[in-house]
């Protein structure tokens, strides 16, 4: 079974790319796999196995 996490990315003016990279790496360390980044929105969807 899968579980999903949806976060809303808050776009900032400074260091936005670095903050996004840090956030993606943080979730990856927790076992989350990136499934979708909305092109016109600030939504990021992650997925992982629920029984890991």
N, C-alpha and C positions, 0 to 999 in steps of 0.2 A: 504494500500500500504506500502511496505517495502522500507527502504533505507539502503545502505551498506557503510561501511567505510573500506578501506584497508590501513594498515600501514606497513611499512617496519621496522622491528626491527633491530636496530644496536647492534650487539653483542659486549659487552665490556669484559674486563678481570676482573674487580673488581666490586663486588656488583651487578652482572648481574641479579641474581634471585630477589633481592630486587627491582631493577629498573623495572623489568618486572611485578612484583606484583603490584607495585605502578601505573604503566601504566594501567594495567587491571582494577584496582580499580577505577582509574580516569574515564575511559570510562564507567564503570558500573554505577557510580554516574550520568553520563549524559544520562543514559537510554539505552546504547548499550549492546547487548548480544553477547558474544563470539561465533562465528560460526566455526572458523577453525584456527588452527595454523599449518603452513606447517612444515612437519617433516624434510625435507631436505632444506627448504628455510627459510627465515626470515620474511615471510609474515604472518600477522594476519588479519583476516576478522571479522568484527563486523556487527551486524544487529539490527535495531530497527524500530518500526512503524513510518512512516513519519508524520502522523497526530496524534501526541500524545498530 
